[in-house]
């Protein structure tokens, strides 16, 4: 069985952590307009920028989150009694 984690939107992470577009742009070495468009879902970030968002958010926002693909997490299987 495979479990999935819900996608975290960049805007949700930014709001929860008190980070505005200007601050995220500074951390991601990008510009404010690009961050704003990515946050609102108007555009998707480049793979490089998506990777930087991943690093900045400590893995909370993954590149797949911009594509609407849930992140898979390893399932735990019960050990069978012998």
Secondary structure, DSSP 8 states (H G I E B T S, - for coil): --EEE----HHHHHHHTT--HHHHHHHHTS-HHHHHHHHHTSS---HHHHHHHHHHTTTSS-GGGGTT--EEE---------
